[in-house]
């Protein structure tokens, strides 16, 4: 490998990248937009649950229940006096659920036998279960029984580990970083390389003394720099805008991100070498790199909840290891076993894909090395 020739080729690729504004948009503008959308627009935190409380008879206990719900940041409360009004509010979708208090609530509490009913709009079953759990916790606390139903006097305290604030952006932002690395690494590299094929630039380079390794490396260097700029933007947003803690080592984070970025670039080079078309390259990159980040990495959907055959399939998805790595580094800290496992798998996949990309490079077919 001739270093002078490689440096010249890298400069050429950098100038070509800067002339195309879409590269800068994908590398810098898109990460900012995605961080804002996922950090704010796709929050999974439960807020503003619309709840109707049926209070057929005013009492000190009923007032305590209503006050507890109104003082909670999670609920928007509407008080009605009859069960018919509560059912109508749920049916008309004015509220998400209804808490039915009995007329003799005060007397039942004194006798130790109080029953209340929670009715939910279960059109969205998962959200209904989540809302019902929040309503149950506040209701049980307000009625003076913080333990399991039927066991008065038992107080249960809970503590959130690794995400004390219970903020969804704490695990969403690491997932967004994976998406950004996949976009810049795989899709951008695949499009750039395929564009060279379509414009005939690759044929021009085939007749030069440049080796296949120099061509591939020159393509990767500038995209690597662009990817690390995207990572830096993401880390700044995570730290100063969303206040996501970084409990692990920044050095390990940069190392893992670099390996995953190289892995995605190697995948992009392989895709473009196989397709030689920007349209096909973009579609295949979307299917094999971008979509698995959403569906099969554990970013949005828990892997243990997937069918068994899909759980095994996720072991072939590189993003699975990077999501696990980032969430651990950000929220838990330096866990040697987790770091070693994920970095080893990603490194092995990177080497494999780089060898395949070099093998499929047409330069080899013309007698080049």
Helices and strands as residue ranges (DSSP letters): H 3-19, H 21-24, I 25-29, H 30-36, I 37-41, E 49-55, H 60-71, E 75-80, H 83-91, E 97-101, H 105-111, E 117-120, H 125-142, H 169-182, I 183-188, H 189-199, H 201-206, H 212-236, I 237-241, H 250-275, H 278-285, I 286-290, H 291-295, G 303-305, H 308-313, G 314-316, H 318-327, I 328-332, H 336-360, G 362-366
